[in-house]
Structure formats: C-alpha cells, structure tokens
Amino acid sequence: MFYRESGVFKTSYAADMALLPLPSTRWAVAALLLLFVAVVPLVSDEYALSILSLILIAVVGAIGLNILVGYTDQVSIGHGAFMSVGAYTAANLIVRMHAPFWIAVPAGGLMAALIGVVVGIPSLRIKGLYLAISTLAAQLIIEWVINHVSWVSGGTQASIQVPPPSVFGVVLQRPWQIYLFLLAFVVLAIVGTQNLIRGRIGRAFIAVRDRDVAAEIIGIDIFRYKLLAFAISSFYAGVTGVLYSYYLGIANYEQFQLDVSINFLAMVIIGGLGSTLGPIFGAIFVTLLPIVTRRVLESAGGLFFAASDLSAVIPSLRLVIFGGLIIFFLVVEPEGLNRLWRNIRNYFRTWPFSY
C-alpha cells in the first residue's frame, strides 16, 4: 500500500539517517524527477514553462529564507536586497569579464553571503521585530547603493543586460532549456538543505531556534550559528537573484524591492516553517495565486463591473483577494501547507485502520 513502512528494517545508523529511507519514497522521487525532466518539457507550452520557471526560481529563494526564519527563528524582510546583490555581482562579472554561469552563480551567492554576515551581526543582541527592522534597513541601504553607485548598477536606470547562459557551448535560449537549467539548481538546493539540516549544523540551528539561552549553556556558539544561518540564507538569495537575471535577461533593482522580500516571507509562512517541503508548497502557492485570481477576475469581473472599469479594478481586487486568502489560510492552518500534507500522509500510513 501507499507509503507503507512495514517490512523495512534498518540495521545501521546511516540507513536510519538516509536522505530517502523508504523504498517507496525513493521510487516516488525517481518518478517525480522523470516527470519534471522528461515529460513536462514535452507537454507544456511556452507560457506554462515560463510559469514553472518562475516557481523554480522562487523555490530556491524560499528554501534559503526558510533556513533563516524557519530553522533559526530570525525574521528577515531584506531577502530581496540579498537577491539584488547576487544579481548585480553576477551581471557585472558576466558583462565585464565574460564569466560563465558556473562562476557567476556561486560568485553572486558568495557576495550576498558576505553582505548577509554583515547584516547578521546585530542578531547577537536583538531578535524578533527588532531584527526584522534591521534587515529592512539593509534592504533600503542596498537599494540606495544600487541606484546611486554607477559602477555597481551600470548607471542609467540601474539596469544591466545579461546574456543567456551557455552550457557546454550550447546557449540556453528556448524556454524548455531555461526550465531544465533552473530545475537543476532546485534539485541542488533541496538536496543541499536536506543534508545541512540533518547534520550537526542543522541540529545547532534548531537548538538556537527552540531556546537560544539553553543552546548556549550546552556549548553551542549561538553568535556563530546565527551568522552562519544569515550567510547560508543570503547565499541562496544571491543565487536566486542570479537565476532571475538569467531568466529575465536583465538585472534591475525593481525586480528585488521590498514587496519581493514580503512575498518570500509569505512563502515560508504559508508553506510551513522549519521544513523542506514547506517552502516548495509556499512558492507554488504564492506564485500561482495572483495568476489564478487575475484569470478569475477577468472571466467573471464583467458580471459586476463595466468593461471600461475592469482593467482599472482588477489590480486592486487582485491584491485584496490575495491578502484575504493568505489571512484566511493562516487562520485555518497556521502551520502551513506542509502540515496539511503531513495529515494526508499520516492518514494513508494507517489506512484503512483508524489508528
């Protein structure tokens, strides 16, 4: 039956801590990879691939923010700023030095990680809303630097054109090529995060999140691990910014403003804090919700509004519905979409029995 654990015997600690401990889980992951790699590019049109690409980029950024917010309980609303650092770092390397993607992507992540460490220094003395305000200050400062320092942002309109990436001499220009390129980074982000959280660093993060004073008493250097969480989260954000620049073909500060940071924070909260699947569910939900609400309003809005007013009303109504649905969902299931998935999974683990 689905997700049965009976008959699976582990004889070592390594087997118990395996990334995919159950045979059914390994088969499910293999089937999903086959679906997304071989089937989806063949059956999806250009519009569907563009939406899937945006979801994949959002997944990488949401996973990174979840490391900071979900595993160490450090609220950040400056994620978009770290994304812009990675985007402009990579854009300058690509345009001025003709760096390939395998240099530009990690360089953007490392520069964002360096800035993240600087921003994370106040985390030793402040937390909660006070820490969130300090990350907001970082968002505003980085935006100002990008807009006013021409050698960083390229001068006029703070925009740098980014050519498409090249893999083994093949320039990735078609939508399905970009989709597979982004999918590879999502797989790396998921596997890397899973291994990080299962190890010593992940256990230290969780100890700091649950009770930082107790963690310090048992010998955990909370300042070191808080800075490490900021660095890793910012690295993911920088990589996300580079991927956005590759996908859109341009690095522009308007892509990484405060509303982007809030959207990513909404992804990890709605998806479920402190889990790997939560940010994935949240990225899908937050990315698709505006698209779905816009289509619904365009098709049903004519029943309530005149055709001449529809174009002006839809953006405002879309924001109202978007915010209302988020509030409703958090009231109904505060622990996020990942909790709903766990409930479904646990039901099938004992089905057809009631215990």
MARPA-338285 format. One line per 3 residues: number of its first residue (from 1); their letters; for each residue x, y, z of C-alpha. Coordinates in steps of 0.02 Angstrom, whole numbers, plus 50000, padded with zeros to 5 digits. Example, Ala and Ser with C-alpha at 12.3 -4.5 7.8 and 13.67 -1.06 7.14 Angstrom:
1	AS	50615/49775/50390; 50684/49947/50357
***
This chain:
1	MFY	50000/50000/50000; 50047/50183/49985; 50190/50238/50098
4	RES	50198/50076/50197; 50343/50061/50320; 50313/49881/50372
7	GVF	50446/49759/50314; 50580/49894/50305; 50716/49853/50432
10	KTS	50864/49968/50462; 51023/49890/50526; 51136/50042/50541
13	YAA	51130/50224/50594; 51175/50277/50417; 51023/50185/50348
16	DMA	50911/50267/50477; 50978/50440/50432; 50972/50414/50244
19	LLP	50902/50554/50140; 50767/50439/50071; 50749/50298/50198
22	LPS	50598/50207/50123; 50595/50116/49955; 50426/50192/49915
25	TRW	50497/50366/49943; 50643/50331/49827; 50526/50269/49692
28	AVA	50413/50420/49713; 50560/50541/49699; 50625/50449/49544
31	ALL	50453/50459/49464; 50439/50645/49502; 50611/50679/49428
34	LLF	50565/50581/49272; 50402/50678/49259; 50482/50850/49276
37	VAV	50635/50813/49169; 50564/50710/49027; 50375/50736/49021
40	VPL	50341/50917/49073; 50453/50999/48940; 50369/50896/48803
43	VSD	50187/50929/48850; 50199/51110/48911; 50184/51263/48801
46	EYA	50292/51419/48816; 50175/51506/48939; 50166/51355/49056
49	LSI	50355/51336/49053; 50376/51520/49097; 50264/51499/49250
52	LSL	50355/51340/49301; 50521/51431/49283; 50462/51570/49399
55	ILI	50407/51438/49525; 50576/51352/49517; 50668/51515/49549
58	AVV	50552/51556/49694; 50582/51383/49769; 50770/51415/49782
61	GAI	50744/51583/49867; 50609/51517/49985; 50716/51370/50039
64	GLN	50856/51490/50082; 50744/51606/50182; 50670/51458/50274
67	ILV	50844/51414/50340; 50850/51584/50424; 50668/51605/50478
70	GYT	50610/51426/50498; 50764/51343/50573; 50843/51484/50675
73	DQV	50690/51595/50705; 50771/51754/50638; 50643/51858/50544
76	SIG	50710/51943/50389; 50620/52059/50269; 50776/52101/50170
79	HGA	50784/51944/50064; 50755/52043/49905; 50907/52151/49942
82	FMS	51021/51999/49952; 50947/51939/49789; 50993/52104/49708
85	VGA	51171/52089/49774; 51189/51920/49690; 51106/51980/49530
88	YTA	51218/52133/49508; 51375/52040/49558; 51344/51907/49426
91	ANL	51288/52035/49297; 51449/52134/49314; 51554/51975/49304
94	IVR	51459/51916/49150; 51462/52082/49057; 51635/52147/49104
97	MHA	51733/51985/49121; 51626/51867/49015; 51615/51744/49159
100	PFW	51522/51580/49127; 51372/51533/49232; 51471/51411/49341
103	IAV	51573/51559/49402; 51438/51693/49401; 51311/51594/49502
106	PAG	51422/51548/49651; 51506/51720/49646; 51336/51804/49662
109	GLM	51292/51689/49806; 51457/51718/49896; 51445/51907/49883
112	AAL	51268/51901/49951; 51328/51787/50092; 51464/51914/50137
115	IGV	51336/52055/50147; 51220/51939/50244; 51354/51910/50376
118	VVG	51374/52097/50398; 51186/52120/50415; 51176/51973/50535
121	IPS	51299/52045/50662; 51161/52135/50760; 51072/51967/50781
124	LRI	51178/51933/50936; 51090/52071/51034; 50920/52089/50950
127	KGL	50787/51971/50888; 50607/51966/50829; 50534/52127/50761
130	YLA	50692/52225/50803; 50795/52108/50694; 50665/52123/50557
133	IST	50684/52312/50561; 50873/52296/50544; 50851/52186/50390
136	LAA	50728/52316/50323; 50865/52446/50345; 50982/52334/50245
139	QLI	50851/52323/50108; 50840/52513/50096; 51029/52540/50106
142	IEW	51066/52413/49969; 50931/52489/49857; 51010/52661/49882
145	VIN	51184/52596/49839; 51121/52512/49681; 51032/52669/49625
148	HVS	51173/52791/49661; 51336/52697/49629; 51352/52684/49441
151	WVS	51496/52558/49435; 51384/52435/49529; 51221/52457/49436
154	GGT	51278/52511/49264; 51223/52693/49276; 51061/52744/49190
157	QAS	50905/52659/49259; 51016/52540/49360; 50997/52403/49230
160	IQV	51123/52280/49159; 51079/52169/49012; 51125/51988/49047
163	PPP	51151/51867/48902; 51078/51691/48917; 51188/51558/48999
166	SVF	51292/51438/48897; 51311/51255/48949; 51442/51151/48857
169	GVV	51442/51276/48715; 51252/51275/48697; 51168/51444/48726
172	LQR	51008/51416/48825; 50877/51522/48737; 50725/51411/48721
175	PWQ	50600/51404/48866; 50624/51217/48895; 50812/51239/48904
178	IYL	50797/51376/49035; 50671/51269/49129; 50791/51121/49141
181	FLL	50933/51239/49188; 50831/51307/49334; 50770/51134/49383
184	AFV	50950/51078/49410; 50976/51217/49538; 50815/51173/49628
187	VLA	50873/50993/49647; 51041/51052/49714; 50955/51172/49836
190	IVG	50838/51037/49903; 50974/50905/49923; 51095/51029/50000
193	TQN	50968/51092/50126; 50914/50917/50175; 51093/50865/50209
196	LIR	51128/51027/50303; 50979/51010/50419; 51011/50826/50455
199	GRI	51189/50862/50513; 51271/50947/50660; 51242/51121/50592
202	GRA	51057/51089/50568; 51038/51023/50745; 51126/51178/50810
205	FIA	51008/51289/50709; 50857/51202/50784; 50929/51217/50960
208	VRD	50954/51404/50936; 50777/51420/50869; 50695/51325/51011
211	RDV	50789/51407/51156; 50947/51506/51120; 50994/51525/51304
214	AAE	50986/51337/51332; 51085/51309/51171; 51222/51424/51234
217	IIG	51227/51334/51402; 51260/51166/51319; 51406/51239/51221
220	IDI	51330/51300/51056; 51408/51462/50995; 51243/51549/50955
223	FRY	51327/51702/50877; 51425/51592/50757; 51274/51491/50706
226	KLL	51163/51643/50685; 51291/51721/50570; 51307/51555/50479
229	AFA	51119/51550/50454; 51123/51727/50383; 51266/51680/50268
232	ISS	51183/51522/50201; 51015/51605/50180; 51094/51753/50091
235	FYA	51193/51634/49980; 51031/51555/49923; 50958/51728/49897
238	GVT	51107/51781/49792; 51092/51626/49683; 50906/51664/49664
241	GVL	50947/51839/49605; 51069/51771/49476; 50938/51648/49413
244	YSY	50810/51789/49398; 50935/51890/49296; 50970/51743/49181
247	YLG	50785/51709/49159; 50733/51890/49128; 50891/51937/49032
250	IAN	50920/52091/49141; 50973/52140/49316; 50864/52282/49379
253	YEQ	50834/52340/49557; 50645/52347/49528; 50644/52156/49525
256	FQL	50705/52149/49705; 50611/52282/49801; 50526/52267/49971
259	DVS	50369/52183/49903; 50478/52040/49840; 50550/52015/50014
262	INF	50375/52011/50087; 50318/51885/49956; 50461/51769/50001
265	LAM	50421/51786/50186; 50240/51741/50144; 50302/51587/50050
268	VII	50391/51513/50200; 50249/51556/50321; 50111/51489/50210
271	GGL	50211/51336/50159; 50263/51292/50336; 50412/51348/50438
274	GST	50552/51228/50480; 50527/51102/50340; 50598/51071/50168
277	LGP	50432/51041/50080; 50352/51194/50159; 50446/51325/50056
280	IFG	50411/51223/49898; 50224/51222/49933; 50230/51406/49980
283	AIF	50324/51456/49822; 50196/51366/49715; 50051/51444/49810
286	VTL	50114/51624/49811; 50171/51618/49629; 50010/51543/49560
289	LPI	49885/51636/49669; 49900/51807/49581; 49891/51722/49410
292	VTR	49737/51621/49456; 49648/51769/49537; 49684/51878/49385
295	RVL	49610/51749/49267; 49457/51726/49377; 49428/51913/49388
298	ESA	49450/51935/49201; 49323/51800/49164; 49195/51841/49300
301	GGL	49228/52026/49327; 49112/52077/49186; 48964/52020/49292
304	FFA	48998/52155/49422; 49095/52293/49332; 49083/52383/49167
307	ASD	49207/52333/49033; 49287/52506/49038; 49318/52495/49226
310	LSA	49376/52315/49229; 49558/52349/49185; 49573/52478/49325
313	VIP	49484/52373/49456; 49570/52205/49428; 49741/52253/49502
316	SLR	49664/52318/49664; 49543/52173/49681; 49682/52050/49648
319	LVI	49782/52121/49794; 49629/52117/49908; 49590/51936/49864
322	FGG	49773/51888/49878; 49789/51962/50052; 49620/51894/50109
325	LII	49661/51718/50054; 49828/51723/50144; 49744/51781/50306
328	FFL	49607/51650/50288; 49731/51513/50257; 49839/51559/50407
331	VVE	49685/51560/50519; 49627/51389/50456; 49800/51307/50457
334	PEG	49932/51410/50550; 50066/51278/50523; 50055/51294/50335
337	LNR	50029/51184/50185; 50162/51063/50243; 50052/51018/50393
340	LWR	49908/50979/50276; 50024/50866/50177; 50081/50779/50337
343	NIR	49900/50748/50388; 49862/50669/50219; 50021/50565/50226
346	NYF	49987/50505/50403; 49811/50457/50354; 49873/50343/50216
349	RTW	50008/50269/50329; 49871/50187/50436; 49731/50172/50308
352	PFS	49613/50077/50311; 49636/50067/50500; 49589/50208/50617
355	Y	49747/50201/50723
***
